[in-house]
């Protein structure tokens, strides 16, 4: 079959004439993937761009996108339904936390000698974004066909040019088979049914639906995407276990979720710290903490909504953050500087 995105039409002299283009589900999901790709690129015009190299900047752009979906600021958004994409608000704080983890000296210090955690977090955050942003973009932009096309999302069936683009994305050869090429899970389908339920509901009914939606999407992103993609990786899992050991614990970042745009807070009410017994590599253990964090987030959204949405608006402005040198590049530059300094001393 020809690429359905390429349409040939005869020119004519009729003003405002047009040609109908019938896009199938595979084409629409291809457009969703292009949205995800572009958001993590520095664009140079003419449909060209360069992927953001710095993992921390990527994570903040991802946080911005999640915040924008919640705030209904993305194309196709509808402020009348603000709150329907509830997980996206929590996801914004979570991706910001990933960015802060990349910035933490405990993680930076592992590179380049031990990049297991560094690359694992980068891989998980990147491919989770490609998955979850695609669902939300399609629902925002083409609600009328979303239910029809949701069951058929499959990266192997994207149109040719987009499949070629995907081949250039980091970790794609190992990630896509593990996350089953974005095939829908029962959790993500259930989560979007609750989005529709939220849109129809009376205001007093909406908080219950929001929390149920959040839990559905959390089960999808943790159990269907992140667990097989990074936590089942033996090297990553072993490194996480090592960080919990008493002799390494002092050098490990605190496992916490801060409900502001900042990386730290002294205000206990604005953060969720993982219980000491949490084993991040264990899905059930990790989900126990995530559900606690979700409940705290939910209470903050109910009781301090203006504050929480103000924080989300700050993160939403990170959408076009410029790329910065990667940690590896910084280390190489410092090595060169030290080398030049040593040569000057010898002279």
C-alpha positions in Angstrom: 0.0 0.0 0.0 1.3 3.5 -0.8 2.2 5.9 2.0 -1.2 7.5 2.8 0.5 10.7 3.8 1.5 11.3 0.2 -1.5 12.6 -1.8 -1.4 13.6 -5.5 -4.0 16.0 -6.7 -4.5 18.0 -10.0 -4.2 21.7 -9.8 -7.2 23.8 -10.9 -8.5 27.4 -10.9 -11.3 26.9 -8.4 -10.9 29.1 -5.3 -10.7 27.3 -2.0 -10.9 23.9 -3.6 -9.6 20.9 -1.7 -8.9 17.2 -1.8 -10.2 14.7 0.7 -7.5 12.7 2.5 -8.6 9.6 4.3 -6.2 8.7 7.0 -6.3 5.2 8.6 -5.5 4.5 12.2 -1.9 3.7 11.5 -1.4 7.1 9.9 -3.0 8.8 12.8 -0.8 7.0 15.3 2.1 8.0 13.1 1.2 11.6 13.6 1.0 11.0 17.4 4.6 9.7 17.3 5.7 12.8 15.3 4.3 15.0 18.1 6.4 13.2 20.7 9.5 13.3 18.5 9.2 17.1 17.8 8.7 17.9 21.5 12.1 16.5 22.4 13.9 18.1 19.4 15.5 21.4 18.7 13.8 22.2 15.5 15.6 23.7 12.5 12.8 24.2 10.0 11.7 22.2 7.0 10.6 19.3 9.2 14.1 18.9 10.5 15.3 18.8 14.1 17.9 17.4 16.4 17.1 15.3 19.5 17.8 17.0 22.8 21.0 15.4 24.1 20.9 16.4 27.7 18.8 13.9 29.7 17.9 16.6 32.3 16.6 19.0 29.6 14.6 16.1 28.0 13.0 15.4 31.4 12.0 19.0 31.9 10.5 19.2 28.4 8.6 16.1 29.2 7.4 17.6 32.5 6.3 20.7 30.5 4.3 18.6 28.0 2.6 16.7 30.8 1.7 19.9 32.6 0.4 21.4 29.3 -1.9 18.5 28.7 -3.3 18.7 32.2 -3.8 22.5 31.9 -5.4 22.0 28.5 -2.8 24.1 26.8 -1.8 21.7 24.1 -3.4 21.8 20.6 -6.9 20.4 20.9 -7.2 21.1 24.6 -10.4 22.3 26.1 -10.3 24.2 29.4 -13.9 23.2 30.1 -12.5 19.8 30.8 -9.4 20.8 32.8 -8.6 18.0 35.2 -9.6 15.1 32.9 -5.9 14.2 32.3 -5.2 13.9 36.0 -2.2 11.6 35.7 -0.5 14.2 33.5 -0.3 16.6 36.5 1.3 14.0 38.7 3.5 12.9 35.8 4.8 16.5 35.4 6.0 16.4 39.0 7.5 13.0 38.5 9.4 13.9 35.3 10.7 17.0 37.0 11.9 14.7 39.8 13.7 12.6 37.2 15.4 15.8 35.9 16.5 16.6 39.4 17.9 13.1 39.8 20.0 13.6 36.7 21.2 16.8 38.3 22.1 15.2 41.6 25.8 14.6 42.3 25.1 11.0 43.3 24.0 10.2 39.8 26.3 12.5 38.0 29.2 10.9 39.8 28.5 7.5 38.3 29.2 8.8 34.8 31.2 7.8 32.7 32.4 4.9 34.8 29.0 3.5 35.7 26.2 4.8 33.5 23.7 2.0 34.3 21.3 4.1 36.4 21.9 7.2 34.3 21.0 5.4 31.0 18.2 3.4 32.6 16.4 6.5 33.9 16.9 8.2 30.6 15.6 5.3 28.6 12.5 4.8 30.9 11.6 8.5 30.9 12.0 8.8 27.1 10.0 5.8 26.0 7.3 6.3 28.7 6.9 9.8 27.2 6.6 8.5 23.6 3.9 6.1 24.9 1.8 8.3 27.1 2.1 11.5 25.2 0.9 9.7 22.0 -2.3 8.5 23.7 -3.1 12.0 25.0 -2.2 13.8 21.7 -4.6 11.5 19.8 -7.4 11.9 22.3 -6.9 15.7 22.2 -6.7 16.1 18.5 -9.1 13.4 17.1 -11.5 12.5 19.8 -14.1 11.2 17.3 -11.9 8.4 16.1 -9.9 7.7 19.3 -12.1 4.8 20.5 -12.0 3.3 17.1 -8.2 3.5 16.7 -7.1 3.0 20.3 -7.0 -0.8 20.1 -4.8 -0.8 17.0 -1.8 1.3 18.1 1.3 -0.5 16.9 4.6 1.1 16.0 5.3 -1.7 13.5 2.4 -0.4 11.4 3.4 3.3 11.4 3.8 4.9 7.9 7.2 4.4 6.3 8.8 7.8 7.0 7.8 7.7 10.7 9.2 4.1 11.0 12.5 5.4 9.6 12.5 8.3 12.2 12.0 5.8 15.0 15.1 3.9 13.9 17.1 6.9 14.9 15.6 7.2 18.4 17.8 6.1 21.3 17.3 2.6 22.6 14.6 1.9 20.1 15.8 -1.6 19.1 15.7 -2.8 22.7 12.8 -0.7 23.9 10.0 -1.3 21.4 9.9 -5.1 21.6 9.9 -4.9 25.4 7.0 -2.4 25.5 5.3 -4.3 22.7 5.4 -1.5 20.2 2.9 0.7 22.2 0.1 -1.9 22.0 -2.7 -0.8 24.4 -3.0 -2.3 27.8 -6.2 -2.8 29.7 -5.1 -0.1 32.1 -4.6 2.7 29.5 -7.9 1.8 27.8 -9.7 1.9 31.2 -7.9 5.2 32.0 -9.3 6.9 28.9 -12.8 5.5 29.5 -12.6 7.4 32.8 -11.5 10.5 30.9 -14.8 10.3 29.0 -16.6 9.6 32.2 -15.1 12.8 33.8 -16.2 14.9 30.8 -19.8 13.8 31.4 -19.8 13.9 35.2 -21.1 16.5 37.6 -18.4 18.5 39.5 -19.0 16.7 42.8 -18.4 13.3 41.1 -15.1 14.3 39.3 -12.5 13.9 42.1 -13.4 10.2 42.5 -13.1 9.7 38.7 -9.8 11.6 38.6 -8.2 9.4 41.2 -9.4 6.2 39.6 -8.1 7.4 36.2 -4.7 8.3 37.8 -4.4 4.8 39.3 -5.2 3.2 35.9 -2.5 5.2 34.1 -0.1 4.6 36.9 -0.5 0.9 36.6 0.1 1.2 32.9 3.2 3.3 33.1 4.7 1.4 36.0 3.7 -2.2 35.2 3.5 -2.2 31.4 6.2 0.3 30.4 8.8 0.9 33.2 8.9 -2.5 34.9 9.8 -4.6 31.8 11.8 -1.7 30.2 14.2 -0.8 33.0 13.4 -2.5 36.4 13.6 -6.0 35.0 17.1 -5.2 33.6 19.4 -7.1 35.9 22.2 -4.6 35.8 19.8 -1.7 36.6 18.1 -3.7 39.3 21.4 -4.7 40.9 22.6 -1.1 40.9 19.4 0.0 42.7 19.8 -2.7 45.3 23.4 -1.6 45.8 22.3 1.9 46.5 20.0 0.6 49.3 22.9 -1.2 51.0 24.0 0.4 54.3 27.5 1.1 53.0 26.3 2.9 49.9 23.1 4.5 51.2 24.8 7.7 52.2 25.7 8.3 48.5 22.3 7.7 47.1 19.7 10.3 46.3 16.7 10.5 48.6 13.7 8.8 46.9 11.0 11.4 47.1 8.5 13.2 45.0 8.4 17.0 45.5 5.1 18.7 44.5 6.7 22.0 43.4 8.7 22.9 40.3 11.8 22.9 42.6 14.1 20.0 43.3 13.8 20.2 47.1 11.5 21.5 49.8 11.6 21.6 53.6 7.8 21.6 53.6 6.7 18.1 54.5 3.2 18.6 53.2 4.6 19.2 49.7 6.5 16.0 49.3 6.1 12.2 49.4 9.2 10.3 50.7 9.4 6.6 49.9 9.1 4.4 53.0 12.4 2.9 54.1 11.3 -0.6 53.1 10.5 0.4 49.5 12.3 -1.7 46.9 12.1 0.3 43.7 12.9 -2.6 41.5 9.9 -4.6 42.9 6.7 -3.5 41.2 4.4 -4.2 44.1 6.7 -2.4 46.5 7.1 0.5 44.2 3.4 0.8 43.6 2.7 0.8 47.3 4.7 4.0 47.6 3.2 5.5 44.3 -0.3 5.0 45.6 0.6 6.8 48.8 2.2 9.6 46.7 -0.9 9.7 44.5 -3.2 10.1 47.5 -1.1 12.9 48.9 -1.1 14.6 45.4 -4.9 14.1 45.3 -5.4 15.9 48.6 -3.1 18.7 47.5 -5.1 19.1 44.3 -8.3 19.2 46.3 -7.2 21.6 49.0 -4.4 23.6 47.3 -5.4 23.6 43.7 -4.4 27.2 42.9 -0.9 26.5 44.3 -0.5 23.2 42.5 -1.7 24.6 39.2 0.6 27.6 39.6 3.5 25.2 39.9 2.3 23.3 36.9 2.2 26.5 34.9 5.8 27.2 35.8 6.8 23.7 34.5 4.6 24.2 31.4 7.0 27.0 30.3 9.9 24.5 30.0 8.5 23.3 26.7 11.2 24.9 24.6 14.1 24.7 27.0 17.4 24.9 25.0 19.7 21.9 25.0 22.8 22.2 27.1 26.1 20.2 27.2 25.7 16.6 28.4 27.3 15.3 31.5 29.8 13.4 29.4 30.7 16.5 27.4 31.3 18.4 30.6 33.6 15.7 31.9 35.5 15.7 28.6 35.8 19.5 28.6 37.1 19.5 32.2 39.6 16.8 31.3 40.9 18.9 28.4 41.1 21.9 30.8 43.1 19.8 33.3 45.3 18.5 30.5 46.1 22.0 29.3 46.7 23.2 32.9 49.1 20.3 33.5 51.1 21.1 30.3 51.3 24.8 31.4 52.7 23.6 34.7 55.3 21.5 33.0 56.4 24.5 30.9 
